[in-house]
Amino acid sequence: MRDDDYTKNSPIKQEAADKLILTTRERQCINEALKGNTLQQIAENLGISVNTVFYYLNGAQVKIAKFIRQVTR
């Protein structure tokens, strides 16, 4: 399903979608996690610490949760 399928008929939902901005690192960490990699593997692949991976994934989770709350109102 395309991103705009969720928002095409609602200006409020489109506004929320426009605000869902993940950083490059957040996207990289998510992509690595989707491949099934552990925090340690993600950290090694990206050349960052495990704590930093956790920080980026947590930040992405917060942004995505906020987005979902906005579009499901």
Long-range contacts (C-beta under 8 A, 24 or more apart in sequence): 6-71, 7-71, 10-71, 12-70, 12-73, 13-70, 13-71, 16-67, 16-70, 16-71, 17-67, 17-71, 19-67, 19-70, 20-63, 20-64, 20-67, 21-63, 22-60, 22-63, 23-56, 23-59, 25-56, 26-56, 26-57, 26-59, 26-60, 26-63, 27-60, 28-56, 29-53, 29-56, 29-57, 29-60, 30-57, 30-60, 33-57
